[in-house]
Structures are given as structure tokens and as C-alpha cells.
Amino acid sequence: MNIEFTDFIKDYRKRLSSLFGQLPQEEDSLHQRGLSPRIMDELAELSPSAVSIPAAYGGRGGDPAEILSLLEATSYESLPLALIFGINGALFLEPLAKYGDERLKKETFSCFIGGRSLGGLMITEPNHGTDALAMQTSWRKSDTGYAIEGTKHWAGLSGHADFWLMTARERGAESDLKRDIDFFICDSSDPKQLVKPIEQYSNLGLYMIPYARNQVDVDVPAHHRLIPHKSGIRLMQDLLHRSRMRFPGMAIGFLQRMMDEAVRHTQDRYVGGSSLFSYDQVQQRLSSLQADHTIASAFCRHSARISSIDNDLSGKAMEANIHKTVLSDMMQNAAQSLLQLVGAKGYKTDHIAGRSVVDSRPFQIFEGSNDVIYQQVADGFLKHMKSINNFHLFSALQSHHLTEKIADRFKAITNFTVNPNMPQRKKVDFGRIFSRITGLDLTLDLGNRGFDQALIDQAVDSMSERIQSLLGGFLGIHTPNYIPVEAGGSSSWRETL
Ligand SMILES: Cc1cc2nc3c(=O)[nH]c(=O)nc-3n(C[C@H](O)[C@H](O)[C@H](O)COP(=O)(O)OP(=O)(O)OC[C@H]3O[C@@H](n4cnc5c(N)ncnc54)[C@H](O)[C@@H]3O)c2cc1C
């Protein structure tokens, strides 16, 4: 681990590019299911997990800038692999480093530094996804530690992770479940700690990552329980918020790849005697991609500065949620744009454009559904408005620490008062708008630190245009609800002939 990071990342990029760069191997990564042992073995030689492991245990020290750079390099070549390393770092190694018992850390980290071990996190249950705090997986004290029982599903690397971070609630003497959530490490090499997949899922995308419904019936040693600083729920918030602040790393490499593919394709492809690149509508797509890449750079800078495990992120819900939602939307939009530009060829299952559409889609669902967390962002901002006793949008943007620098730019179009009791759908719109304005505030910081000013201006103009159109929708009429239609009623077009 004495290698300089710049040398490490250069070697790592080179290795990734030779693993994913040639056509037959590219097919390997895009088309085949399951982890490729060849890819994992070759990368393990460079010990990518070390970036998320403290120096005291042989790692590179867990510097967020290094972690984000590793994710960036990986997602340029393979979004599924970046998600594997994202989960392994933010949802396993970093929480272990922060909350693990000394003995547990020594035993576990050595498997990641020397070998090719991977870890994952199990929270979601078949009946509890968005409402994860109501999970039914439970633990009781056993003779040697903790016995944990339940069912978990959709955990990335199901059946393949060498270690799991398992979540459960304590079952009390009356068989009731306590409110708090506890975290335990399960070592899959010990049959007593092995979590068994009982139904393999055929996932739509992210072919490299196995998903399943898993039966949890394990007994873990006492020192395998993570030690929260305050409560288990605070630990969970700190962990999830840090993980959401790792989205910029996965997003920026992916956006760069989408942009490179789009530019290359549109320059090479001639339609109607002109290169696609020369069409105005094509330029509109390319400039949005480039603007989103610049804004993602701003999120990377911000995350690199605040998301170390030394900081308690449990109270940073709003910032973390903004990272997650805005960047996952950008990823999906970029993939959709690339597919549009590539045309029919991109719709083949083994073309990067089509694969990217399905691979990036679940980023809008996992770690908090975007529909739900945009609403939470809106609630956070409305709380701020209430605290200053001012529901005038421009004034509130001017006085909020996440938007105060960019607020002036939106003066003309935010000169109105909002209704704090707006319906949920309007809150989702409002959260989407506020999050994008925040992204531009961070983009100004990026510009002030020497980032190419032409790119900053382009990003601000491009995103402002999109915000203006979102504001139009927000201020528009409240669309009607779904109308239940009875069979035999007059809702068939044929009856109207
Ligand atoms: C590819 C992939 C990878 C995953 N990886 C992991 C992992 O590694 N570990 C893990 O533990 N889990 C993982 N998950 C699970 C993921 O976190 C859950 O799918 C997610 O939390 C949503 O839960 P759910 O699927 O049960 O959906 P539900 O909770 O049923 O929600 C479905 C939809 O209902 C709507 N909705 C829900 N609540 C509300 C509300 N209050 N207001 C308005 N609308 C609402 C939203 O549109 C939401 O998307 C993964 C999922 C996928 C698809």
C-alpha cells in the first residue's frame, strides 16, 4: 500500500481497460450473468478494496477522494462492477472500519487486503423495502453470540459475498421486536454464519451481480456485532448517507462513458448526408450530457470533502438524498439519451446503450426510491421555510446554506410563495427542483476552484433551462387522481364508434 495513489489508479485503469476493452471480453461483461472469476482475480491483484480500509489494517486509509476515483475508473468500464465495489466499500468496509470491534476488524480486513473477498449489506425484506425500519428479521442472544432469523432479498452478491453486514431487531422476552436496528457481520466461510439463497432472481440488468431471496438462520460470535456510537438507527443513517454520497463516483465515470460513446457515434454516423453531430437536436442531447458531467464533478468534490468516516453523516439526510436522487436521474437520462442517439443498433441486448438503460435504472430505486426521497428533500426545505417564517421561494433559497450562492440566478423565476401544505406529488416536484438548484450551487464552488469556466457556464445554463421547465410543471394544475372503472361501464372506445 506504499504505492502513490496516482500510480495505483493508473495501473488500475490500465487493467480495467484491458479486461473490458476487447470485444469478446466486452461481450463477457455485458452479456453474461454472474461474477467473472477472471475479472475478479485480475483486479484482486491490485487490491481495490484497500482504498476503503484504514491504514492501521494495511489499507490505503479510506480517503473519500480515492474511493470516488476508484468508483469513477470502474464505472467508466462497467457500471455493475462499480456497484459491486460501491457496496463493498460504503456498505461493508467503511461501516466495519467505523463501528467494528478491534478483533473483528483484524480478522476481516486481512481477507480483503490479501485475497479477493467481497462484502454486501442485507436490509431489504420481501414485505419491508421502503419501510425498512419495520423489518422482521430478529436476533436473540445465543450461547456464543447472537442467533439471527429472517428473510432478506435483493441484496447485491446474494450467495456470493464472503461477508454480510446483516440487519435485525432484537426479539424481546415477550417475543416483541425492539424499535432499534442492530448490525452484525456474517462470515460465509463458517457454516453457522452462512446465509442461504433460496430463490435465485433473474434480474433485468446488472447481470454481473447475483440477487436472490435469502433465508437467514445464523449464529454469529459476540464480537461480530457492530458498536453504534449512539443508536443503531443513527448508525444506519450515517452508513446510508455516506453510501448515497458515493453515488457521484459511480455516476461520473458512467456519465463520461455515455458522453464519449455519444460523441464518437454521432461524429461517425451520417444521416441525410450530414454527421449526426451537426444536428441541433443532437447537440442539445450532447450538451445536457456534458452539463450533467460537470455537475457530477461538483458533487464529487463536495462528497470528497465531507464524507470521510471521521464525520458523522447521520444528520446530513438532505445533502445525501440530493446526491442520490440527482445523480441517479442523470445516469438514467444519459443512458436513455445514448440509446436514442445510437438508434436501433443500441437496442441489442449486448450493446452498451441498451445495457446501460437497464443497468442504471435501479439506481433510482435502491437506497431509497427517488419518489420517496425527493419528497423528503422537499419536507426538509419546507422545514427551513417554516423556521424563517417565509414561504417566498426566492427568499428561502437565498437564506438556505445549500442554495444561497446560486439563488440570485433564479430570482426572476422563483418570485412566488409556495403552499406548505402542497400535495405529495407537488412535494416530489419541489424536491426535484430544489435538488437541482443545490447541484448548481456546488457547481459554482467547482468553478471558483479553477474548473473550466466555459463548462461551468454551460452546466448552469443547461440545468437552469431544465429547472425552469420543472417549475412550469410544479406551478401547473394539480392533475386528477386515478378513477376506478367498473366492468361494463362506458370506457371502451369501441362503444363510441
Ligand atoms: C438492483 C437492486 C439492487 C439492490 N441492492 C440491495 C442491497 O444490496 N441490499 C439491500 O438490502 N437491498 C437492496 N435492494 C433493495 C432496494 O433497496 C429496495 O428495492 C428499495 O428499498 C425499495 O423497496 P421495495 O422494492 O420493497 O419497494 P416498495 O417499498 O414496495 O416501494 C415501491 C415503490 O412504491 C412507491 N412508494 C413507496 N413508498 C411510498 C411513499 N411513502 N410515498 C409514495 N410512493 C411510495 C415508490 O415509487 C417505490 O419505488 C436492491 C434493489 C434492486 C432493484
Ligand as a Chemical Component Dictionary entry (heavy atoms), coordinates in Angstrom:
data_LIG
# 
_chem_comp.id                   LIG 
_chem_comp.type                 NON-POLYMER 
_chem_comp.pdbx_formal_charge   0 
_chem_comp.three_letter_code    LIG 
# 
loop_
_chem_comp_atom.comp_id 
_chem_comp_atom.atom_id 
_chem_comp_atom.alt_atom_id 
_chem_comp_atom.type_symbol 
_chem_comp_atom.charge 
_chem_comp_atom.model_Cartn_x 
_chem_comp_atom.model_Cartn_y 
_chem_comp_atom.model_Cartn_z 
_chem_comp_atom.pdbx_ordinal 
LIG C1  C1  C 0 -30.811 -3.838 -8.415 1  
LIG C2  C2  C 0 -31.169 -3.723 -6.975 2  
LIG C3  C3  C 0 -30.166 -3.818 -6.024 3  
LIG C4  C4  C 0 -30.481 -3.789 -4.659 4  
LIG N1  N1  N 0 -29.479 -3.952 -3.729 5  
LIG C5  C5  C 0 -29.802 -4.088 -2.419 6  
LIG C6  C6  C 0 -28.811 -4.438 -1.452 7  
LIG O1  O1  O 0 -27.624 -4.612 -1.786 8  
LIG N2  N2  N 0 -29.205 -4.606 -0.149 9  
LIG C7  C7  C 0 -30.491 -4.441 0.243  10 
LIG O2  O2  O 0 -30.776 -4.617 1.430  11 
LIG N3  N3  N 0 -31.466 -4.093 -0.653 12 
LIG C8  C8  C 0 -31.144 -3.924 -1.963 13 
LIG N4  N4  N 0 -32.122 -3.621 -2.898 14 
LIG C9  C9  C 0 -33.500 -3.416 -2.452 15 
LIG C10 C10 C 0 -33.902 -1.954 -2.512 16 
LIG O3  O3  O 0 -33.246 -1.217 -1.527 17 
LIG C11 C11 C 0 -35.437 -1.889 -2.391 18 
LIG O4  O4  O 0 -35.937 -2.382 -3.628 19 
LIG C12 C12 C 0 -35.934 -0.489 -2.136 20 
LIG O5  O5  O 0 -35.660 -0.100 -0.822 21 
LIG C13 C13 C 0 -37.452 -0.366 -2.360 22 
LIG O6  O6  O 0 -38.137 -1.367 -1.675 23 
LIG P1  P1  P 0 -39.211 -2.283 -2.448 24 
LIG O7  O7  O 0 -38.563 -2.816 -3.676 25 
LIG O8  O8  O 0 -39.743 -3.259 -1.471 26 
LIG O9  O9  O 0 -40.322 -1.295 -2.937 27 
LIG P2  P2  P 0 -41.608 -0.653 -2.115 28 
LIG O10 O10 O 0 -41.190 -0.272 -0.741 29 
LIG O11 O11 O 0 -42.725 -1.600 -2.307 30 
LIG O12 O12 O 0 -41.809 0.625  -2.981 31 
LIG C14 C14 C 0 -42.128 0.531  -4.393 32 
LIG C15 C15 C 0 -42.451 1.901  -4.925 33 
LIG O13 O13 O 0 -43.597 2.397  -4.262 34 
LIG C16 C16 C 0 -43.532 3.801  -4.191 35 
LIG N5  N5  N 0 -43.596 4.204  -2.774 36 
LIG C17 C17 C 0 -43.181 3.512  -1.685 37 
LIG N6  N6  N 0 -43.424 4.218  -0.558 38 
LIG C18 C18 C 0 -44.013 5.371  -0.946 39 
LIG C19 C19 C 0 -44.454 6.528  -0.264 40 
LIG N7  N7  N 0 -44.349 6.655  1.069  41 
LIG N8  N8  N 0 -44.969 7.530  -0.993 42 
LIG C20 C20 C 0 -45.070 7.453  -2.330 43 
LIG N9  N9  N 0 -44.635 6.395  -3.044 44 
LIG C21 C21 C 0 -44.110 5.374  -2.364 45 
LIG C22 C22 C 0 -42.219 4.243  -4.821 46 
LIG O14 O14 O 0 -42.431 4.554  -6.187 47 
LIG C23 C23 C 0 -41.395 2.975  -4.720 48 
LIG O15 O15 O 0 -40.381 2.912  -5.714 49 
LIG C24 C24 C 0 -31.824 -3.616 -4.253 50 
LIG C25 C25 C 0 -32.835 -3.462 -5.225 51 
LIG C26 C26 C 0 -32.518 -3.518 -6.575 52 
LIG C27 C27 C 0 -33.602 -3.396 -7.599 53 
# 
loop_
_chem_comp_bond.comp_id 
_chem_comp_bond.atom_id_1 
_chem_comp_bond.atom_id_2 
_chem_comp_bond.value_order 
_chem_comp_bond.pdbx_ordinal 
LIG C1  C2  SING 1  
LIG C2  C3  SING 2  
LIG C2  C26 DOUB 3  
LIG C3  C4  DOUB 4  
LIG C4  N1  SING 5  
LIG C4  C24 SING 6  
LIG N1  C5  DOUB 7  
LIG C5  C6  SING 8  
LIG C5  C8  SING 9  
LIG C6  O1  DOUB 10 
LIG C6  N2  SING 11 
LIG N2  C7  SING 12 
LIG C7  O2  DOUB 13 
LIG C7  N3  SING 14 
LIG N3  C8  DOUB 15 
LIG C8  N4  SING 16 
LIG N4  C9  SING 17 
LIG N4  C24 SING 18 
LIG C9  C10 SING 19 
LIG C10 O3  SING 20 
LIG C10 C11 SING 21 
LIG C11 O4  SING 22 
LIG C11 C12 SING 23 
LIG C12 O5  SING 24 
LIG C12 C13 SING 25 
LIG C13 O6  SING 26 
LIG O6  P1  SING 27 
LIG P1  O7  DOUB 28 
LIG P1  O8  SING 29 
LIG P1  O9  SING 30 
LIG O9  P2  SING 31 
LIG P2  O10 DOUB 32 
LIG P2  O11 SING 33 
LIG P2  O12 SING 34 
LIG O12 C14 SING 35 
LIG C14 C15 SING 36 
LIG C15 O13 SING 37 
LIG C15 C23 SING 38 
LIG O13 C16 SING 39 
LIG C16 N5  SING 40 
LIG C16 C22 SING 41 
LIG N5  C17 SING 42 
LIG N5  C21 SING 43 
LIG C17 N6  DOUB 44 
LIG N6  C18 SING 45 
LIG C18 C19 SING 46 
LIG C18 C21 DOUB 47 
LIG C19 N7  SING 48 
LIG C19 N8  DOUB 49 
LIG N8  C20 SING 50 
LIG C20 N9  DOUB 51 
LIG N9  C21 SING 52 
LIG C22 O14 SING 53 
LIG C22 C23 SING 54 
LIG C23 O15 SING 55 
LIG C24 C25 DOUB 56 
LIG C25 C26 SING 57 
LIG C26 C27 SING 58 
# 
